Amino acid sequence: MHPLRKLFDNGTLNYDIEQFPMSDIILDQVQSFYPQVKSLDTMHESMNTNELYDLGHKVNRELYNTDFYKMLDEVISKYIQQESGEDFLIQRFPGVRFLPPNQDKEGSVLLFHQGRWVGNGLGMYTVWMPFTPCYESNSMQILDLDISQEITRKAVSERWSYEKLNDVCVEHSWPITLQPGQAHLFFQEHIHGNIPNRTGKTRCSTDIRILVKNGQCHRRWPGSYFRPLGKNFQKTPEFKKGEIIVTYAEYEGIKTKKLDLYFQSLVVKEYCRRAGIVPPYQHGENEGLNHTHLEHLVEKAGTDHILLTSMFSLPDDSNHRVAILKKAVASGCKIHLCNEDMIVETAEDIENVEYIRTFTNDWSSPVEQLEEELFGS
């Protein structure tokens, strides 16, 4: 059993709200768009609730220009990592969300679910942190672990309808009751969700996921979904006129072998859009030839920049991967890992890639594991 299991079994974290005034920072950002808002829990009285979704996007972007995410890292470090002594990655883009009263009238009630059903591996743990008082129906509803596991097995084995799953979860769930300065800790097997908010108060909260060393991550890729706690390996790309820039796609990796070229290209195109360049010529690997074309582009083609979909576009074998990256650094060819916003141009960059890429090698599926347990292979 992992040391964090006991701490995260519907546990409570208490932090110093004066040292970490994250609620105040969020309110400042909300007021920059809606000056008439007086408090986070009464936002719905000063604006249309159908504007909250768009406001959430705007506020989350602006929060990166404040100390908000630095404070989140410090809270996680002080109250979880230092207490447990465990090494883990933290969610790269945790977002602040707003839950207004009567959200069911707009069709936005979060269904009951657990981590394995939404792409999370069982090596992940969740910190749910409200920035307004949460209680009764404006809070997240959660189930105890034993009931969650029993319902999960029955829902899968008996093929429950959505209505039955929701009704059973509502019956057995309870509201998390917290104040700003507190957070709720749980892991992926805990079923949780929302019910219609009838309190007359808006809830503001965020949820942060962490991945433990060698933990099962399922569909949440280290590097793009997770980053090291308190660190930022991301770089802003710079391209000079006359440089040779190409993209590269392949189907060799543990994560990319089933990722169609169209979807690989979308990641690279978005990276180019943010960088302000036109997507360049696209090279494709000869499938089954073990990244030989990538090695050619790095060593012999005079390429200045190679845009890869992800660090998972590099060889899965660590020795082969590092050898290619070292050749790229030596030749002055910059390797852009678009899904992670990382650029390899120094020996330190290679170390950073390897730290994230080797953090876990558990690519198993908790969904398939449960199905095998219930139905056999």
C-alpha positions as CSV (number, residue, x, y, z in Angstrom):
1,M,0.0,0.0,0.0
2,H,1.4,3.4,-1.0
3,P,2.1,5.8,2.0
4,L,-0.3,8.4,0.6
5,R,-3.3,6.0,0.6
6,K,-4.2,6.7,4.3
7,L,-3.8,10.4,3.9
8,F,-6.0,10.5,0.8
9,D,-8.8,8.2,2.0
10,N,-11.3,11.1,2.2
11,G,-8.9,13.1,4.3
12,T,-8.8,16.8,5.0
13,L,-5.8,19.2,4.5
14,N,-5.7,22.5,6.4
15,Y,-3.5,25.3,5.2
16,D,-2.8,28.9,6.3
17,I,-5.2,31.1,4.4
18,E,-3.3,34.3,5.4
19,Q,0.0,32.9,4.0
20,F,-1.8,31.5,0.9
21,P,-4.7,34.0,0.1
22,M,-5.7,32.2,-3.1
23,S,-9.4,33.2,-2.7
24,D,-8.5,36.8,-2.8
25,I,-6.3,36.4,-5.9
26,I,-9.2,34.7,-7.7
27,L,-11.7,37.5,-6.7
28,D,-9.3,40.1,-7.9
29,Q,-9.2,38.4,-11.3
30,V,-13.0,38.0,-11.5
31,Q,-13.4,41.7,-10.6
32,S,-11.0,42.7,-13.4
33,F,-13.7,41.4,-15.8
34,Y,-16.8,42.1,-13.7
35,P,-16.1,44.9,-11.2
36,Q,-19.6,44.7,-9.8
37,V,-18.9,41.3,-8.2
38,K,-18.5,41.7,-4.5
39,S,-17.7,38.1,-3.4
40,L,-17.1,34.7,-5.1
41,D,-20.1,33.0,-3.6
42,T,-22.5,35.8,-4.8
43,M,-21.1,36.1,-8.3
44,H,-24.4,34.9,-9.8
45,E,-26.2,38.0,-8.4
46,S,-24.0,40.3,-10.5
47,M,-23.7,38.5,-13.8
48,N,-25.5,35.9,-16.0
49,T,-24.6,32.4,-14.9
50,N,-24.2,31.3,-18.6
51,E,-21.2,33.6,-18.7
52,L,-19.4,31.7,-15.9
53,Y,-17.9,29.1,-18.2
54,D,-16.2,31.7,-20.4
55,L,-15.2,33.6,-17.3
56,G,-13.5,30.5,-16.0
57,H,-11.3,30.3,-19.1
58,K,-10.3,34.0,-18.8
59,V,-9.6,33.8,-15.1
60,N,-7.5,30.7,-15.4
61,R,-5.3,32.4,-18.1
62,E,-4.8,35.5,-16.0
63,L,-4.0,33.5,-12.9
64,Y,-0.7,32.5,-14.5
65,N,0.4,36.1,-14.2
66,T,-0.2,36.0,-10.4
67,D,1.2,34.0,-7.5
68,F,-1.8,31.7,-7.5
69,Y,-0.2,28.6,-9.0
70,K,3.1,29.2,-7.1
71,M,1.0,29.1,-3.9
72,L,-0.8,25.9,-5.0
73,D,2.6,24.3,-5.4
74,E,3.8,25.6,-2.0
75,V,0.7,24.2,-0.3
76,I,1.1,20.8,-1.9
77,S,4.8,20.8,-1.1
78,K,4.4,21.9,2.5
79,Y,1.3,19.9,3.5
80,I,1.7,16.7,1.4
81,Q,5.2,16.2,-0.1
82,Q,7.2,17.2,3.0
83,E,4.8,15.3,5.3
84,S,4.9,12.2,3.2
85,G,8.5,12.4,1.8
86,E,7.1,11.0,-1.4
87,D,8.2,12.0,-4.9
88,F,5.4,12.9,-7.4
89,L,4.4,15.0,-10.4
90,I,1.7,17.5,-10.2
91,Q,-1.1,18.4,-12.7
92,R,0.3,21.0,-15.1
93,F,-2.9,23.0,-15.7
94,P,-5.3,22.8,-12.7
95,G,-8.3,25.0,-13.4
96,V,-10.6,27.1,-11.2
97,R,-14.3,26.3,-11.7
98,F,-17.5,28.1,-10.7
99,L,-20.7,26.2,-9.7
100,P,-23.7,28.6,-9.6
101,P,-27.0,27.8,-8.0
102,N,-29.5,25.7,-10.0
103,Q,-26.9,24.7,-12.6
104,D,-29.2,21.8,-13.7
105,K,-31.3,24.4,-15.5
106,E,-28.4,24.9,-17.9
107,G,-27.6,21.2,-18.2
108,S,-24.3,21.4,-16.3
109,V,-24.6,18.9,-13.4
110,L,-21.3,16.9,-13.2
111,L,-22.2,13.3,-13.3
112,F,-21.0,10.8,-10.7
113,H,-17.8,9.1,-11.7
114,Q,-14.5,7.8,-10.5
115,G,-11.0,8.3,-11.8
116,R,-10.6,5.1,-13.9
117,W,-13.8,6.1,-15.9
118,V,-12.4,9.5,-17.0
119,G,-8.9,8.5,-18.0
120,N,-7.1,8.6,-14.7
121,G,-4.8,5.8,-13.5
122,L,-4.9,4.4,-10.0
123,G,-1.4,5.9,-9.3
124,M,-3.0,9.3,-9.2
125,Y,-4.4,11.2,-6.1
126,T,-6.7,14.2,-6.1
127,V,-6.6,17.4,-4.0
128,W,-10.0,19.2,-4.2
129,M,-9.8,22.7,-2.9
130,P,-12.7,25.1,-2.5
131,F,-12.2,28.9,-2.3
132,T,-15.7,29.6,-1.0
133,P,-17.6,27.8,1.8
134,C,-18.9,24.5,0.5
135,Y,-21.7,22.5,2.1
136,E,-24.9,20.7,1.3
137,S,-25.8,20.8,-2.4
138,N,-23.3,23.4,-3.5
139,S,-20.4,21.1,-2.5
140,M,-19.0,18.0,-4.2
141,Q,-20.8,14.8,-3.2
142,I,-18.5,11.8,-2.5
143,L,-18.9,8.2,-1.4
144,D,-16.9,6.1,1.0
145,L,-14.3,3.8,-0.5
146,D,-15.9,0.5,0.2
147,I,-19.3,1.6,-1.2
148,S,-17.5,3.2,-4.2
149,Q,-15.8,-0.1,-5.0
150,E,-18.9,-2.1,-4.6
151,I,-20.9,0.2,-6.9
152,T,-18.2,0.3,-9.5
153,R,-18.1,-3.5,-9.7
154,K,-21.9,-3.8,-9.9
155,A,-22.2,-1.0,-12.4
156,V,-19.7,-2.6,-14.8
157,S,-20.7,-6.2,-14.3
158,E,-24.5,-5.6,-14.5
159,R,-24.3,-2.8,-17.1
160,W,-26.2,-0.3,-15.2
161,S,-27.9,2.6,-17.0
162,Y,-26.9,6.2,-16.3
163,E,-30.1,6.7,-14.3
164,K,-29.5,3.7,-12.0
165,L,-25.9,4.7,-11.4
166,N,-26.9,8.3,-10.6
167,D,-29.7,7.2,-8.3
168,V,-27.6,4.8,-6.3
169,C,-24.7,7.3,-6.0
170,V,-27.0,10.0,-4.8
171,E,-28.4,7.6,-2.2
172,H,-24.9,6.7,-0.8
173,S,-23.1,10.0,-1.2
174,W,-22.4,12.8,1.3
175,P,-21.5,16.5,0.8
176,I,-17.9,17.6,1.6
177,T,-18.1,20.4,4.1
178,L,-15.1,22.8,4.0
179,Q,-14.1,26.4,4.4
180,P,-11.4,28.3,2.4
181,G,-8.1,27.2,3.9
182,Q,-9.1,23.5,3.6
183,A,-8.9,20.8,0.9
184,H,-10.3,17.4,0.5
185,L,-8.0,14.5,-0.4
186,F,-9.2,11.4,-2.2
187,F,-8.0,8.8,-4.7
188,Q,-9.3,7.6,-8.0
189,E,-11.6,4.8,-6.8
190,H,-13.7,7.2,-4.8
191,I,-16.9,7.9,-6.7
192,H,-17.9,11.6,-6.6
193,G,-20.0,14.1,-8.5
194,N,-22.5,17.0,-8.1
195,I,-26.2,17.4,-7.5
196,P,-28.3,20.5,-8.3
197,N,-27.1,23.4,-6.2
198,R,-30.0,24.7,-4.1
199,T,-28.1,26.7,-1.6
200,G,-28.3,30.0,-3.3
201,K,-24.5,30.4,-3.2
202,T,-21.9,29.9,-6.0
203,R,-19.1,27.5,-5.3
204,C,-15.5,28.3,-6.5
205,S,-13.0,25.4,-6.4
206,T,-10.1,23.7,-8.1
207,D,-8.9,20.1,-8.2
208,I,-5.3,19.2,-8.5
209,R,-4.1,15.7,-9.4
210,I,-0.7,14.2,-8.5
211,L,1.1,11.2,-9.9
212,V,3.3,9.1,-7.6
213,K,6.6,7.6,-8.7
214,N,6.0,4.5,-10.9
215,G,2.3,5.0,-10.6
216,Q,-0.4,4.0,-13.1
217,C,-1.3,7.2,-15.1
218,H,-3.6,5.6,-17.8
219,R,-4.5,8.4,-20.2
220,R,-2.8,11.3,-18.4
221,W,0.7,11.7,-19.9
222,P,3.6,12.8,-17.8
223,G,5.0,16.0,-19.3
224,S,1.8,17.2,-20.9
225,Y,-0.6,16.6,-18.1
226,F,1.9,16.4,-15.3
227,R,5.0,18.4,-14.4
228,P,7.5,18.3,-11.5
229,L,6.3,20.1,-8.4
230,G,7.7,23.6,-8.1
231,K,9.4,23.4,-11.5
232,N,8.7,24.5,-15.0
233,F,10.5,22.8,-17.8
234,Q,8.5,24.6,-20.5
235,K,10.1,27.0,-23.0
236,T,8.9,29.6,-25.4
237,P,10.0,28.7,-29.0
238,E,12.0,31.2,-31.0
239,F,12.4,30.8,-34.8
240,K,14.8,32.9,-36.9
241,K,14.3,33.8,-40.5
242,G,16.0,31.4,-42.9
243,E,16.1,28.5,-40.4
244,I,15.1,25.0,-41.6
245,I,12.1,23.9,-39.6
246,V,10.3,20.6,-40.1
247,T,7.8,18.4,-38.3
248,Y,8.1,14.7,-37.7
249,A,5.6,12.0,-37.0
250,E,5.9,8.3,-36.3
251,Y,4.0,5.2,-35.0
252,E,6.7,3.4,-32.9
253,G,6.0,4.6,-29.4
254,I,4.0,3.2,-26.5
255,K,1.7,6.2,-26.7
256,T,1.9,7.1,-30.4
257,K,1.6,3.8,-32.2
258,K,-2.2,4.1,-32.3
259,L,-2.3,7.9,-32.6
260,D,-3.4,8.8,-36.1
261,L,-1.4,11.3,-38.2
262,Y,-4.3,13.7,-38.2
263,F,-4.3,14.0,-34.4
264,Q,-0.5,14.1,-34.2
265,S,-0.6,17.0,-36.6
266,L,-3.3,18.9,-34.6
267,V,-0.9,19.1,-31.6
268,V,1.9,20.4,-33.8
269,K,-0.3,22.9,-35.6
270,E,-1.5,24.3,-32.3
271,Y,2.1,24.7,-31.2
272,C,2.9,26.6,-34.4
273,R,-0.2,28.8,-34.0
274,R,1.0,29.8,-30.5
275,A,4.5,30.4,-31.9
276,G,3.2,32.5,-34.7
277,I,4.6,30.4,-37.6
278,V,3.0,28.5,-40.5
279,P,3.1,24.7,-39.9
280,P,6.2,23.6,-41.9
281,Y,6.9,20.5,-44.1
282,Q,5.9,17.3,-42.4
283,H,8.2,14.3,-42.4
284,G,7.0,10.8,-41.5
285,E,9.0,7.9,-40.2
286,N,9.0,4.6,-42.1
287,E,7.0,2.5,-39.7
288,G,9.0,-0.3,-38.2
289,L,12.5,1.2,-39.0
290,N,13.2,2.4,-35.5
291,H,13.4,6.2,-35.9
292,T,16.1,6.0,-38.6
293,H,14.6,9.0,-40.4
294,L,14.6,11.1,-37.3
295,E,18.3,10.3,-36.8
296,H,18.9,11.4,-40.4
297,L,17.1,14.7,-39.8
298,V,19.1,15.3,-36.6
299,E,22.6,14.4,-38.0
300,K,22.7,14.8,-41.7
301,A,19.9,17.1,-43.0
302,G,21.1,20.4,-41.6
303,T,17.8,20.8,-39.8
304,D,17.6,23.7,-37.3
305,H,14.3,22.7,-35.6
306,I,12.3,19.5,-35.5
307,L,8.8,19.6,-34.2
308,L,7.6,16.4,-32.6
309,T,4.1,15.7,-31.3
310,S,5.4,14.6,-27.9
311,M,8.4,13.3,-25.9
312,F,6.6,10.0,-26.6
313,S,7.5,10.4,-30.3
314,L,11.1,9.7,-29.3
315,P,12.2,6.0,-28.9
316,D,10.9,4.2,-25.9
317,D,14.3,2.7,-25.3
318,S,16.1,5.2,-23.0
319,N,19.6,4.6,-24.4
320,H,18.4,5.2,-28.0
321,R,16.3,8.2,-27.0
322,V,19.2,9.9,-25.1
323,A,21.7,9.1,-28.0
324,I,19.4,10.9,-30.5
325,L,19.0,13.9,-28.2
326,K,22.7,14.2,-27.5
327,K,23.4,14.2,-31.3
328,A,20.8,16.9,-31.7
329,V,22.4,19.1,-29.0
330,A,25.8,18.5,-30.5
331,S,24.6,19.5,-34.0
332,G,22.6,22.5,-32.8
333,C,19.3,21.0,-33.9
334,K,16.5,22.0,-31.5
335,I,14.0,19.3,-30.7
336,H,10.6,20.7,-29.9
337,L,8.2,18.5,-27.9
338,C,5.0,20.2,-28.7
339,N,2.6,18.5,-26.4
340,E,4.8,19.2,-23.4
341,D,6.0,22.7,-24.6
342,M,9.6,21.6,-24.0
343,I,12.6,22.3,-26.2
344,V,15.8,20.2,-26.1
345,E,18.8,22.3,-26.8
346,T,21.1,21.6,-23.8
347,A,22.3,18.7,-21.8
348,E,20.1,19.9,-18.9
349,D,17.1,19.7,-21.2
350,I,17.9,16.0,-21.9
351,E,18.0,15.3,-18.2
352,N,14.6,17.0,-17.7
353,V,13.1,15.0,-20.5
354,E,14.5,11.8,-19.0
355,Y,13.2,12.6,-15.5
356,I,9.7,13.0,-16.8
357,R,9.8,10.2,-19.4
358,T,11.1,7.7,-16.9
359,F,9.0,8.8,-13.9
360,T,6.7,5.9,-14.6
361,N,6.5,2.9,-17.0
362,D,3.1,1.7,-15.9
363,W,1.0,2.2,-19.0
364,S,-1.7,-0.3,-18.0
365,S,-5.4,0.4,-18.1
366,P,-7.4,0.3,-14.8
367,V,-10.6,-0.2,-16.9
368,E,-9.2,-3.3,-18.6
369,Q,-7.8,-4.6,-15.3
370,L,-11.3,-4.4,-13.8
371,E,-12.9,-6.0,-16.8
372,E,-10.4,-8.9,-16.6
373,E,-11.1,-9.3,-12.9
374,L,-14.9,-9.4,-13.5
375,F,-15.1,-11.2,-16.8
376,G,-11.8,-13.0,-17.3
377,S,-9.3,-12.4,-20.1
